[in-house]
Amino acid sequence: MRVVGAAIVAALAAPLSIAASTAGAAALQTDQAKASQLEAEIQTLGNRIGALDEQYQAAMQKKATVDAQIRVTVQQIGTSKERISKDKSVLHKAAIEAYVTNGTSSTTSALFSESQTTALDSSVYNQVISGNLNTSIDNLNTAVTQLDSERRTLHTEDSAAAAAVQSARNAYQQAQTLETQERAALAQVKGQIATLIAQQQAAANSAAQNRAQATLASYSAAPSPVPSPPPATGNAGTVAVRAAETQLGVPYIWAAETPGVGFDCSGLTAWAWGQAGVSLPHYSGAQMADSTPVPISDLQPGDLLFYGPGGSAHVAMYVGGGEMIEATFPGTVVRIDPVRFTGTFAGAGRP
């Protein structure tokens, strides 16, 4: 749509500039250059925002993993402390019983073998209490100390993971704010362009106006290329493609996975494959890790196309005929685009 819009402006400007003043033509050319520059910057920002979205999803997954490890470690510490408490009580009672009964009790004779032939005295009791009986206690205390150390380490990692989540969110919001500012600037420049074109149209002769209108009509009448849908083979990939196609025109929304409301790139592919009974994580890098690599020559409808290191920046879905469906970045909608095998393309995978 942007290319068509730029072509329309160029088509209008070319014939009308004949009758326009030199100053008006120069102003129009300057504004058109500004508009092109802003559109390029918005495109770059959009790609960056999409990658930041996926980084946020990765940070969230890492934090969830660390949180789960902390819960397990805390439970292990509680269990070990409970064992220590019980063992201390049991061993203490056994030692007292052995001392009182001179080791004749059946429950302590095996524990104090030397007391079967000699009477226990306080020195034997003290030796037992300070020595062998406390071995298991020491071992459990060591285990608890190690678990405490692991818990502290995990808490440190959890803090770092939380900071990474916040950092990713802040970076995304900053990029989105900048994009909003540039879109406002672009709207202003386009308004200036429209004003200049209107002025030139008023000054042009009727023949020039007719040529401009004819050119505009030809661009407006040009249909948007929509690839033919994949054959109805009924496999999971086809089901996923048809599910994704039902969301054409739904806006891109950061971290979203809601049909009819909004998707980000990995949210769209996760939801579409979910309709085919296949569960995928809401993060493009994890989706690539969970997929079977597929050579480009063997692509089938439903296969996922990944971009960035390890698929961490973006994911789209192949629909056949050299086309893919994707949610790209804020300000766009779910749409079908030509497949991109250049730039940051990282490979294809089949869930």
N, C-alpha and C positions, 0 to 999 in steps of 0.2 A: 504494500500500500504506500510505503514511503517513497519507493522508486517511482511508482505511478504519479504520486503527488509532485515529486521533483520534476518529472517529465512534463506534467501539465503546466507547472510554473514556467519551465523553459520554453514550452510551446507557445504560451501566451506572451512571454516576454520577447521572443524573437521577432515576430511581425510587428508588434506594437511599438517596439523601441525605435522603429523607423521614424515615427511621428513624434516621439517623446523628446524632451529636451535632453541635452547632454548631462546635466546635473541629475535629472530624474532617472536616466538610464544607469548612471554610476551608482546612485543610491540603491536602486533595485538590485544591481549586481552585488553590491556590498552586503545587502540583507540576505540575498540568496546564499552567498558564501557563508554568512553567519549561521543560517539555518542548516546548511549541510554539515558544518562543523559541529553544531549542537546535536544534530541527529546522530552523528558518528560517536560523539561522547556519550550520549544516552545509550546507544547500543553497547558500547564498551562497559558502561556502568551496569547495564542490565545483566550482562554476562557475569560480571563480578558479583553482583547481588545473588545470582543463582548459585554461584560457587560458595558464597558466604552462608547461604541457607543450608547447603549440604555440610559445611564445616560445623554449623550449629547442631545439626542432627547427629554428627559423629561425636561431638563433645557431650551431648545428652546421653548417648549410648555408653560412653566410657564412664560417665558419672554413675549411671545406673549399675554398671558392673562393679565399680568400687563400693557403692552403697551395699550391694548384696554381699560382697566379701566382708565388709565390716559387720553386718548382721550375723554372719556365720561365725566370725571370730569372737564376737561378744558372747554368743551362745556357748562356744567352746570354753571360754574363760569361766563362765558361770558354772558349767558342768564340772570343770576341773576344781574350782574352789569348793564346790559341794562335796566332791570326793575327798578333798583334803580334810574338810571338817569332819566327815564321817570316819575317815581312817584315824584321825587323831583321837577321836572319842573311843573307838574300838581298841586301839593299841594302848591307850592310857589305861582303860579298864583291865585289859589283859595283863599289863605289867603289875598293876596293884594286886590283882587276884593271885598272880604268881608269887608275889612277895608275901602276901598274907598266908597262903596255903603251903608255902615252902615248895612250890612247884608240883604239888601232888594233884592239883585239879586236872581233870582230863582235857579240859579246854586249853590248858596252858602247857602241858607237859611236852607237846611237840614243839612249842614255841621256845621253851627253855630246856633244852636237852640236858644241860649240865646239872639242872636241879633234881634230876632223877636219882642221883647218887650222892649229892651234897646239898646241905641246907642252903637256901638262898639267904644272903645278907644284903645289907644296903648297898654294898659296893657292886654286887651282881646286878641289882635293880638299876643302879645309876648307870652301869655300863650298858645295859640293855636299852634303857630310855635314851641315853645319849648316842648310842651306836646303831645297832642293827634295826631296831624298831623304827627309827627315823629315816631309814634309807628311802623307803617308798614315799615318805612325806617330802623329803628333799627332792626326789625326782619330780613329784607333782608340783612342788613350788617352782622348780626350774621350768616346767612346762608352762605354768601360769605366767612366769616372767617373760618367756619367749612369746606367748600369745599377747601379753600386754604390749611388748615391743612391736609386734606385728600390727596390733590395733593402732598404735601411735603412727606407724608408717602409713597405714591405710587412711587414717584421718588426714595426714599430710597430703596424700594423693587425692583424697576427696576434696580438700580445700583447693588444690590445684585444678582439679576437674571442674569444680564450681566456678573458679575464676575463668577457666577456658570457656565455659558456657556463657558467662556474662560478657567476656571479651568478644565472643562471636556475635552475641546479640547486639552489643554496642557498635561493632563494625558494620553489621547489617543495617542498623538504624541510621548510622552516619551516611552510609552509601545511599540509602533510600532518601534521606533528607537532601543530599546533593542532587540526586536524580530529580526530585520534585522541583528544586530550584531551577535546574536546567530545563525542565519541561515548561516551567513558567516563562523562562527567558525565551524558549523556542516559540511559545504561543505569542509572546509580544512581537518577536521578529516576524512571525507569519502574519500577524495583524498589520504590521508595517508594509509587508510585501503586498498584502491584499489591497491596502490603501493606494500604494503606488501603481499597482496594476489597474485599479479602478480609475485613477487619474489618467493613465495612459490610454485606457479604453475610451474615455471621454474625448481625448484629443485625437484618437485615430480615426481614419476614414472608415466608411462602412465595409469596404472590401477587406480591410485588415481585420475588422471585427468578425466578419463572416469566416475568414480563414482560421481565426483563433477559436471560434465556436465550433467549427468543424473538427479541428484538432482535439478540442476538449471532448466533443461527443464521441470521437473514435476511441479515446482512452477510457471514457466512462462505459462504453459499450463492451469493452474487452472483458470477456468472462474470466473469472479467477480459475486457474487450473486446479481441478480436484481429481486426484487419482481414483481409478476404479477400485472398489473394495476387493479384498482378497476373496478367493473362492471359498464357498461355504463347506469346508472339509470337516468341520465339527471338532477339530482338535483343540487343545487348550490354548495354543497360540492364537488361533482364529477367534476363540471366545474372548480372549484378552483384548485383541484388536477391536472387535466390535463393541466391547464395553467402553474402551477408550474413545471410540468415535462418537459414542452417545454424549460425550462431554465437550465436543467441539464448540468453541465460543465461550466456555466457562472461564472466568478470569483467573490469572495467576495470583495466588495468595501465599505469602510466606508460610512455610511449615504446615500447609493445609492439606487435607485429604478428605474433602467433603463433596460428593457428587452434587452438581447443580449449583454449588456455592463457590468453590475455589480449590485449586490444587497448586502445589509446587511440582518440580519435575519428578522427584522420586515418589511423591504422594500419588501422582497420576498412575505411574507404572505399578506401584504397590496395590493400589485400589483395583486397577484393571485386571491384573493377574489374580487378585483375590476373588474376582467374579468367576475365574476359571478354576477355583479351588486350590490355588497355589499361594501360600503365605510368603510375602517378602518384607524385609525390614524397610522402614521409612528413612533410608539413607542410600544414596547412589553407590558409595564405596562398598557398603555391606551387600548391596544387591549384586554387584559385580563379583564379590567373593563367593556368594551363594549360587552363582550361575555357572553353567558349563561353557567354557570358551567355544566359540563358533567362528570358523573362517568366513571372511567376507563373501567368498564364492558360494557359501552354503547357507546364506541368510534365508530365514523363513519368517512369515508374518508372526509377530509376537516377540521375536528376538529383541533383546535390549542392546542399545548402542551407548557406550560409555565414553566420557570425556574427562580429561584431567588425570593426574597420577592415581592409579588404582581405581579410576572411575569416580574420584572424589568431587569433581566439579559439576557434572551434569549427566543425566540419563534421558534417553528418548526410546521410543518403541518403533521398530520396523513394521510397516504395514504392507510392503510389497511394491513392486514397480519403481524402485529407487526412491521411495518416499518414507517419511517417518512422522509420527505424531508426537508432539511434545508440549510441555508447559515451560516457557523459557525464562521469563523474568517479569517483575511487576510492570504493569502498563500493557501487557500482552494478554492473549487468551490462549486456551488450548487450540492448537492448529496443526495442520499438516504441512511439512516443509520438505524440500529435497534433502536426501541423506548427505551428511557432511563427513567425509573421510579424511579431511585435512586438519591442520592446526593441532588441537589438543586431543584428537580422537585416540582413545586408549584400547579399543577393541569391542567385540560383540560377545554376548553371552545368552544362553538359553536357560531360563529358570527350570 
